């Protein structure tokens, strides 16, 4: 098998656990695409494959409980043309129906009106094929295509996670957390106390559902960044910090406060001009001096909120301090343990994700960079804790074993950072295995990782790194 064919197989592997496909086999699904990418985006700016029903589409609101939002939440301002619950996709046996639950302006589906309040039917069956859907009537900018097809027509099968009463793809859950993060930060500058309550509710929901933490961490390791770089980074740092704190003793007894500190650590960046945050060229020395002000401004804003735990503004202030004294804003060598740990998460997450001015490195390269920096900017004991939590070969890494086989790291062993669990999907000759096989390297002392060869999402540019 040639290199390009092998890479193409790896690209298709981005779906997740293929063994989960049986529960959806032959069932009709819907694939939603945003036709107008400026005003009608899907949650992740990519095809959204719907395998669970009912699926609700509507106007996003200011509700604090983010799982009460529509599954596909659209941002719209007054005067509203979209309802809070505008359109519902339902699956009935082997068919999919569009149902309008009394929206005021209805929808246009392939030039046919849908919605009793605009003189159309309340529901419409969708056979296999493509449909153009304009939500909110003929003048609405929210235009989507919905493709109805059998499950076997779609290669990608995303991992489903159980969240409360919902069973949803991890991409949808992450997308809703991202949207809620944007709402929290927008609210912060109007009512900081209310914003803190919204963030506490969201992070408590994650902590109350521990089974979603690993899938969320796995998904957030994808290096693509949402349009709002600060929101994506802040959410990822919170997810990474929660996962780390569950494996190593860095959060004390108050994991929620630790997560909140990670979540709000960069709130001061919103004071900076967007053209600096999104600049594709290297920042100038003058711009860098301006960027350095975000630590102190974030601390000041957080301290102004009544009842704020002292750790949260401390982390905002100290997450760019370094033990060699060359950090900012104060150049202090005395950094609190929790602030230093979140600083390492911040450092690692930033390295392994896209930024406007640069591309990412693989998780393994991110760990190596952090280790190489430890004598200068991070204390060795804290680096050891970090490696114990994330491993030298973090989840999502693509590795080659000494047996010649190629696989993906799917789990780590905190006590053995060099010996994670690897899911094998290519044999030593580059042929894809017919059946999935996992090797826990802790239980197989004769097998070890010989090389990190790339994260699966880097395969299209791996040979450029």
Long-range contacts (C-beta under 8 A, 24 or more apart in sequence): 1-429, 1-430, 1-431, 6-426, 6-430, 7-459, 7-460, 7-462, 9-425, 9-426, 9-432, 10-398, 10-456, 10-459, 11-456, 11-459, 11-460, 12-155, 12-156, 13-408, 13-425, 13-456, 14-156, 14-456, 14-457, 15-155, 15-156, 15-157, 15-158, 16-157, 16-158, 16-159, 16-170, 17-157, 17-159, 18-157, 18-436, 19-436, 20-157, 20-159, 20-160, 21-151, 21-157, 24-51, 24-151, 24-157, 25-151, 25-152, 26-150, 26-151, 26-152, 27-51, 27-91, 27-94, 27-150, 27-151, 28-91, 28-94, 28-95, 28-96, 28-128, 28-148, 28-149, 28-150, 28-151, 29-148, 29-149, 29-150, 29-151, 29-154, 30-55, 30-89, 30-96, 30-126, 30-146, 30-147, 30-148, 31-146, 31-147, 31-149, 31-154, 32-72, 32-144, 32-145, 32-146, 33-144, 33-145, 33-146, 33-147, 34-143, 34-144, 35-132, 35-143, 35-144, 35-145, 36-141, 36-142, 36-143, 39-141, 39-142, 40-74, 40-141, 40-142, 40-143, 40-144, 42-72, 43-72, 43-73, 43-171, 43-172, 43-175, 43-176, 43-178, 43-179, 44-171, 44-174, 44-175, 44-226, 45-226, 45-227, 48-72, 48-171, 48-172, 49-154, 49-156, 49-158, 49-169, 50-89, 51-151, 51-160, 51-169, 52-160, 52-167, 52-168, 52-169, 53-89, 53-90, 53-91, 53-96, 54-88, 54-89, 54-90, 54-91, 54-99, 55-88, 55-89, 56-85, 56-87, 56-88, 57-86, 57-87, 57-88, 57-89, 57-135, 58-82, 58-83, 58-84, 58-85, 58-86, 58-87, 59-83, 59-84, 59-86, 60-179, 60-183, 62-183, 62-187, 64-197, 64-198, 64-201, 65-201, 66-176, 66-177, 66-179, 66-180, 66-183, 66-201, 66-202, 66-205, 67-163, 67-164, 67-166, 67-176, 67-205, 69-176, 69-179, 69-180, 71-168, 71-172, 71-176, 73-176, 73-179, 74-135, 74-142, 76-136, 76-142, 81-105, 81-136, 81-137, 81-139, 81-140, 82-135, 82-136, 82-140, 82-142, 86-135, 86-136, 87-114, 87-133, 87-135, 89-146, 90-123, 95-125, 95-126, 95-127, 96-125, 96-126, 96-148, 97-123, 97-124, 97-125, 97-126, 98-123, 98-124, 98-126, 98-133, 98-146, 99-123, 103-136, 105-136, 105-137, 105-140, 106-136, 106-137, 107-133, 107-134, 107-135, 107-136, 107-137, 108-133, 108-134, 108-137, 108-138, 109-133, 109-134, 159-215, 159-218, 161-211, 161-212, 161-215, 161-216, 162-209, 162-211, 162-212, 163-205, 163-209, 163-212, 164-205, 164-209, 170-212, 170-215, 170-216, 170-218, 170-219, 171-219, 173-212, 173-216, 174-216, 174-219, 174-220, 177-202, 177-206, 177-216, 177-235, 178-226, 178-228, 178-231, 178-232, 178-235, 181-231, 181-232, 181-234, 181-235, 181-263, 182-228, 182-231, 185-230, 185-231, 185-234, 185-267, 185-270, 188-267, 188-270, 188-301, 189-270, 192-301, 192-302, 192-304, 192-305, 193-305, 193-306, 193-307, 196-260, 196-305, 196-307, 196-308, 199-260, 199-263, 199-264, 200-256, 200-260, 203-238, 203-242, 203-256, 203-259, 203-260, 203-263, 204-256, 206-239, 206-242, 206-259, 207-242, 207-255, 207-256, 207-259, 210-246, 213-239, 213-242, 213-243, 213-246, 214-243, 214-395, 214-411, 217-243, 217-395, 218-395, 218-396, 221-352, 221-363, 221-394, 221-395, 221-396, 221-455, 222-396, 222-457, 223-352, 223-353, 223-354, 223-359, 223-360, 223-455, 223-457, 223-458, 224-353, 224-354, 224-457, 225-353, 225-354, 225-355, 229-277, 229-278, 229-355, 229-356, 230-266, 230-269, 230-270, 230-277, 232-353, 233-266, 233-346, 233-349, 233-350, 233-353, 234-262, 234-263, 234-264, 234-265, 234-266, 234-267, 235-263, 236-349, 236-353, 237-262, 237-263, 237-265, 237-266, 237-342, 237-345, 237-346, 237-349, 238-262, 238-263, 240-345, 240-348, 240-349, 241-341, 241-342, 241-345, 243-389, 244-341, 244-345, 244-386, 244-389, 244-390, 247-388, 247-389, 247-414, 248-385, 248-386, 248-388, 248-389, 248-414, 249-385, 250-337, 250-338, 250-341, 250-385, 251-338, 252-338, 254-309, 257-309, 257-311, 257-312, 258-311, 258-338, 258-342, 260-309, 260-312, 261-309, 261-311, 261-312, 261-314, 261-315, 261-316, 261-338, 261-339, 261-342, 262-315, 262-342, 262-345, 264-298, 264-302, 264-312, 264-315, 264-316, 265-298, 265-315, 265-316, 265-319, 265-342, 265-346, 266-294, 266-298, 266-316, 266-319, 266-346, 267-298, 267-301, 267-302, 267-316, 268-293, 268-294, 268-295, 268-296, 268-297, 268-298, 268-299, 268-301, 268-316, 269-294, 269-298, 271-297, 277-356, 278-356, 279-356, 279-357, 280-356, 280-357, 281-357, 282-357, 283-357, 292-320, 292-328, 292-329, 293-329, 295-319, 295-320, 295-328, 295-329, 296-329, 311-336, 311-338, 314-339, 315-339, 315-342, 318-343, 319-343, 319-346, 322-376, 322-377, 322-378, 323-377, 323-378, 323-379, 324-376, 324-377, 326-376, 326-377, 327-377, 337-382, 340-378, 340-379, 340-382, 341-382, 341-385, 341-386, 343-378, 344-370, 344-378, 344-382, 344-383, 344-386, 345-386, 347-373, 348-386, 348-390, 359-461, 359-465, 360-458, 361-465, 362-397, 362-452, 362-454, 362-455, 362-458, 362-465, 363-390, 363-393, 363-394, 363-395, 363-396, 363-397, 363-455, 364-392, 364-393, 364-394, 364-397, 364-399, 364-452, 365-452, 365-465, 366-394, 367-391, 367-392, 367-393, 367-394, 387-417, 388-414, 388-415, 388-417, 389-414, 391-417, 391-418, 391-420, 392-417, 392-418, 393-417, 393-418, 393-420, 393-449, 393-452, 395-420, 396-455, 396-456, 396-457, 397-452, 397-455, 398-452, 398-453, 398-454, 398-455, 398-456, 398-459, 399-449, 399-450, 399-451, 399-452, 399-453, 400-449, 400-450, 400-451, 400-453, 401-439, 401-447, 401-448, 401-449, 401-450, 402-447, 402-448, 402-449, 402-450, 403-428, 403-447, 404-428, 404-429, 406-430, 406-453, 407-439, 408-456, 410-438, 411-440, 413-440, 413-441, 413-442, 416-441, 416-442, 418-448, 418-449, 419-448, 420-449, 422-449
